[in-house]
């Protein structure tokens, strides 16, 4: 690959590393504009577990399918650390350790340049990873494993580009100000957030046995939800419209909301999100005692609980190579999402009982 391309990937890696540090705040707190300070406190206390036992202990050098899972853990970053029960302050170190172990597993020794290339999804580095997997995976499952993690790598890179664009928008966007027409960065973000070809290959499959593919797709889809936090409402539709239609089989967002140069009508986003939450089986209360943000939080965590249900259905049938690593992560994610929904409901009911907003 030409030097210029490698330089671009290295730059992308540094940008991505910065963005991951910023996005690692989520800890599966899939909550938009959270207005419940007590809910935030509850979520943080639930995330602090005793030991935080690593899914991939420091120094791990897996092979074959497990190597693909280590690569996924490196790319997903804080998702895995949070599910392990690692305190948020320690996520960067744990994430860094997994990616360093990935480099050593693929190349036999650590190299800063290869570290950047693997984290950025550099084509040559991903090719090296897949070659190592192919050489170390048993022949009966070799083709399936390589194809799966080739699609995972493409999905992670696709998501990285979308996240980078959305982060640039969030730097200048004030969610409490009157929304203006999109800047050039926002136009670029709309295009990047609309890319989901690789993600679809994980989420949409006719193979009933491909439960690991669907679990990885659901985790990647949830990352798109995180990207939507803090974006202008018109970009939220670009980030989530296709993804939520695919996962929950809901109608696409209204056509007049899919115009990157215009702010949707007031209430459009909440109505859409509430519809998805209802389809997921967890409708949001429309009590007039609740503020707009409280209803949005209920809808958001309702969608999250819907993701939890779908993760649990797939986890019970994961193939042996995905156990215990992927099954543990997916189960912990599902638990967290269920807790968030329950906490949001408790807080909203208390708010209504106390007479609502004054």
C-alpha positions in Angstrom: 0.0 0.0 0.0 1.4 3.5 -0.8 3.0 5.5 2.0 0.4 8.2 1.6 -2.4 5.8 2.3 -0.6 4.4 5.4 -0.2 8.0 6.6 -3.9 8.5 6.2 -4.7 5.4 8.2 -2.3 6.5 10.9 -4.0 9.8 11.1 -7.4 8.1 11.3 -6.1 5.9 14.1 -5.1 8.9 16.1 -8.5 10.5 15.5 -10.3 7.3 16.3 -8.3 6.9 19.5 -9.3 10.4 20.6 -12.9 9.8 19.8 -13.0 6.4 21.6 -11.7 8.2 24.7 -14.6 10.6 24.4 -17.2 8.1 23.6 -16.2 5.7 26.4 -18.4 7.7 28.7 -21.4 5.8 27.5 -20.9 2.6 29.5 -24.0 1.4 27.7 -25.9 4.4 29.1 -27.9 4.7 25.9 -29.6 7.8 27.2 -30.1 11.1 25.3 -30.0 14.3 27.1 -30.5 12.5 30.4 -32.5 14.7 32.8 -32.5 12.3 35.7 -29.3 12.9 37.8 -30.3 10.1 40.1 -30.6 7.8 37.1 -27.1 8.7 36.0 -25.8 7.9 39.6 -27.6 4.6 39.6 -26.1 3.6 36.3 -22.6 4.4 37.4 -23.0 2.5 40.7 -24.3 -0.5 38.8 -21.2 -0.4 36.5 -18.7 -0.7 39.4 -18.2 -4.4 39.9 -15.7 -5.9 42.3 -12.9 -7.4 40.2 -13.5 -6.6 36.6 -12.1 -9.9 35.4 -10.8 -9.5 31.9 -12.4 -11.4 29.0 -8.9 -11.4 27.5 -6.3 -11.3 30.3 -3.2 -9.2 29.6 -0.7 -11.1 27.5 -3.4 -13.3 25.8 -2.4 -14.5 22.4 -5.4 -16.4 21.0 -5.6 -18.0 17.6 -8.3 -18.7 15.0 -11.8 -17.6 16.0 -10.7 -16.3 19.4 -8.2 -14.0 17.6 -11.1 -12.6 15.7 -12.9 -11.9 19.0 -9.8 -10.2 20.4 -9.7 -8.0 17.3 -13.4 -7.1 17.9 -12.6 -6.3 21.5 -9.8 -4.0 20.4 -12.1 -2.2 17.9 -15.1 -1.9 20.3 -13.0 -0.5 23.1 -15.0 0.6 26.1 -17.9 -1.6 25.3 -15.9 -4.6 26.4 -14.2 -2.9 29.3 -17.6 -1.8 30.7 -19.1 -5.2 30.3 -16.1 -6.6 32.2 -17.0 -4.4 35.1 -13.9 -2.3 34.8 -14.2 1.2 36.5 -14.4 3.8 33.7 -11.1 5.4 34.7 -9.4 2.2 33.8 -11.1 1.7 30.5 -8.3 3.4 28.4 -5.6 1.1 29.9 -7.7 -2.0 29.4 -8.6 -1.1 25.8 -4.9 -0.3 25.1 -3.8 -3.6 26.5 -6.2 -5.6 24.3 -5.0 -3.8 21.1 -1.3 -4.3 22.0 -2.0 -8.0 22.6 -3.7 -8.1 19.2 -0.6 -6.8 17.5 1.6 -9.3 19.2 -0.8 -12.1 18.4 -0.8 -11.2 14.7 2.9 -10.2 14.2 4.7 -11.9 17.0 6.0 -8.7 18.5 4.7 -5.2 19.3 5.0 -2.4 16.8 3.5 1.1 17.3 2.9 1.5 13.6 1.1 -1.8 13.3 -0.9 -0.9 16.4 -2.2 2.3 14.7 -2.9 0.4 11.5 -4.9 -2.4 13.2 -6.9 0.0 15.3 -7.8 2.1 12.2 -8.8 -0.9 10.1 -6.0 -0.4 7.6 -6.6 -2.8 4.7 -3.2 -4.5 4.8 -3.3 -4.9 8.6 -6.8 -6.5 8.4 -5.4 -8.7 5.7 -2.6 -9.8 8.0 -5.1 -10.5 10.8 -7.3 -12.6 8.5 -4.3 -14.5 7.2 -3.2 -15.3 10.8 -6.7 -16.5 11.6 -6.9 -18.6 8.5 -3.6 -20.3 9.4 -4.6 -21.1 12.9 -8.3 -22.0 12.5 -9.4 -25.6 12.1 -10.2 -26.4 8.5 -13.9 -27.3 8.9 -14.7 -23.8 10.2 -11.9 -21.8 8.5 -13.9 -20.2 5.7 -16.8 -19.3 7.9 -14.6 -17.7 10.6 -12.5 -15.6 8.1 -15.7 -14.4 6.3 -17.3 -13.5 9.7 -14.4 -11.4 10.9 -13.8 -9.8 7.5 -17.3 -8.5 7.8 -16.8 -7.4 11.4 -13.6 -5.5 10.4 -15.5 -3.8 7.6 -18.4 -2.9 10.0 -16.0 -1.5 12.5 -14.2 0.6 9.9 -17.6 1.8 8.5 -18.6 2.8 12.1 -15.3 4.5 12.7 -15.8 6.8 9.8 -19.3 7.6 10.9 -18.2 8.3 14.4 -15.4 10.5 13.3 -17.8 12.6 11.3 -20.4 12.8 14.1 -17.8 13.8 16.6 -16.7 16.7 14.5 -20.3 17.9 14.5 -20.6 17.6 18.3 -17.6 19.8 18.9 -19.6 22.9 17.8 -23.2 21.8 18.1 -25.3 23.3 21.0 -28.3 21.1 21.6 -30.0 23.8 23.6 -29.7 26.4 20.8 -32.0 26.9 17.9 -31.0 24.4 15.2 -29.6 26.0 12.1 -28.9 24.5 8.7 -26.1 22.0 8.4 -22.5 23.1 8.2 -20.1 21.3 5.9 -19.1 19.0 8.7 -22.8 18.2 9.3 -23.3 17.4 5.6 -20.3 15.1 5.7 -21.7 13.4 8.8 -25.1 12.8 7.2 -23.4 11.0 4.3 -21.1 8.9 6.7 -24.0 8.1 9.0 -26.0 6.8 6.0 -23.4 4.1 5.3 -24.5 0.7 6.7 -23.7 -1.8 4.0 -21.1 -3.7 6.1 -23.4 -3.6 9.2 -26.2 -5.1 7.2 -24.1 -8.1 6.4 -24.0 -8.8 10.1 -27.6 -8.0 11.0 -29.3 -9.6 7.9 -28.6 -13.2 7.3 -30.7 -16.2 6.4 -28.4 -18.6 8.2 -30.2 -19.6 11.4 -27.0 -20.8 12.9 -25.2 -17.4 12.5 -26.1 -16.2 16.0 -22.6 -14.9 16.6 -22.9 -12.8 13.4 -26.1 -11.3 14.6 -24.8 -10.6 18.1 -21.8 -8.8 16.7 -24.2 -6.8 14.5 -26.4 -5.9 17.4 -23.4 -4.6 19.4 -22.3 -2.5 16.3 -25.8 -1.2 15.9 -25.9 0.0 19.5 -22.7 1.9 18.8 -24.7 3.8 16.1 -27.1 4.7 18.9 -24.3 6.1 20.9 -23.2 8.2 17.9 -26.7 9.7 17.8 -26.3 11.2 21.3 -25.7 15.0 21.0 -26.3 15.2 17.3 -28.8 17.6 15.7 -32.2 15.9 15.4 -32.0 15.6 11.6 -28.7 13.7 11.9 -30.2 11.4 14.6 -32.5 10.1 11.9 -29.5 9.5 9.6 -27.6 7.7 12.3 -30.5 5.4 13.4 -33.3 5.3 10.8 -32.0 2.4 8.8 -30.5 0.6 11.8 -33.7 0.6 13.8 -35.8 -0.4 10.8 -33.5 -3.4 10.3 -33.4 -4.4 14.0 -37.0 -3.8 14.9 -38.8 -4.0 11.6 -40.3 -0.6 12.0 -41.3 1.9 9.4 -38.6 4.2 8.1 -38.5 7.7 9.6 -40.9 10.2 7.9 -39.6 11.5 4.6 -39.7 15.1 5.7 -37.3 14.3 8.6 -34.7 12.9 6.2 -33.6 16.3 4.9 -30.1 17.2 6.0 -30.6 20.9 5.4 -33.8 21.3 7.5 -34.7 20.8 11.1 -37.5 18.3 11.6 -40.8 19.6 13.0 -40.9 19.8 16.8 -41.9 16.5 18.3 -40.9 14.4 15.2 -37.9 12.8 16.8 -39.7 11.9 20.1 -42.7 10.5 18.2 -40.4 8.3 16.0 -38.4 7.1 19.0 -41.5 6.4 21.0 -42.9 4.3 18.1 -39.7 2.2 17.9 -39.8 1.7 21.7 -43.4 0.5 21.4 -42.5 -1.9 18.6 -39.7 -3.2 20.8 -42.2 -3.9 23.5 -41.4 -1.1 25.9 -43.6 1.9 25.2 -42.8 5.2 26.8 -45.3 6.9 29.1 -47.0 9.9 27.6 -48.0 11.3 31.0 -48.2 15.2 30.9 -46.4 15.2 34.2 -43.2 14.1 32.5 -40.9 16.6 30.7 -40.0 16.1 27.0 -36.6 14.9 28.0 -38.0 12.4 30.5 -40.3 10.9 27.9 -37.3 10.7 25.5 -35.3 8.9 28.1 -38.0 6.4 28.6 -38.3 5.8 24.8 -34.5 5.6 24.5 -34.1 3.0 27.3 -37.2 1.2 25.9 -35.3 0.7 22.6 -32.3 -0.4 24.6 -34.3 -3.0 26.4 -35.5 -4.2 23.0 -31.8 -4.7 22.0 -31.3 -6.6 25.2 -34.1 -9.0 24.3 -32.6 -9.7 20.9 -29.2 -10.2 22.4 -30.5 -12.7 24.9 -32.3 -14.7 22.2 -29.1 -15.0 20.2 -26.7 -15.7 23.2 -28.5 -18.9 24.1 -27.5 -20.4 20.7 -24.0 -19.0 20.2 -21.5 -21.5 18.7 -18.9 -23.0 21.0 -15.9 -20.8 19.8 -17.9 -17.7 20.9 -18.2 -19.0 24.5 -17.4 -17.7 27.0 -16.0 -14.4 25.5 -18.8 -13.2 23.3 -21.5 -14.7 25.4 -20.3 -13.0 28.5 -20.1 -9.6 26.8 -23.5 -9.9 25.2 -25.1 -11.1 28.5 -23.6 -8.2 30.5 -24.7 -5.7 27.9 -28.2 -7.1 28.0 -28.2 -6.9 31.9 -27.1 -3.3 31.7 -29.8 -2.3 29.2 -32.5 -4.0 31.3 -31.3 -2.2 34.4 -31.3 1.2 32.6 -34.9 0.7 31.5 -36.0 -0.4 35.0 -34.3 2.6 36.6 -35.8 5.1 34.1 -39.2 3.7 34.8 -38.7 3.9 38.5 -37.5 7.5 38.3 -40.3 8.6 36.0 -43.0 7.0 38.2 -41.6 8.8 41.3 -41.6 12.0 39.3 -45.3 11.6 38.4 -46.2 10.6 42.0 -44.5 13.7 43.3 -46.6 15.9 41.1 -44.4 16.2 38.0 -42.6 19.3 36.9 -43.3 22.4 38.9 
